[in-house]
């Protein structure tokens, strides 16, 4: 019981815990910089994700990839510069009006 109330002992324990935490943090940071996935799963590996993405793009025809890129950038440009309606809301309103029928 006397050891529990000793402030010097508590301070030493806190200093030791702080050192352990800093050591763990340095190890995690070095693993992240080295590209080692956290959790140890191969599927979480950035290398594997990049490889799979590259494989999918390689299987697509170049014109398809170019079309997706042009369409994406055109959509971004239009959404930022013009008053584009909310497509999701428009579709929901349309289907709700279809459920109700003609009035």
Protein Blocks (a to p, Z undefined) as FASTA:
>chain_A
ZZmmmmklmmmmmmmmmmmmmmmmmmmmmmmmnopaehhiaklpmklmmmmmmmmmmmpc
fklmmmmmmmmmmmmmmmmmpccddfklmmmmmmmmmmnopZZ
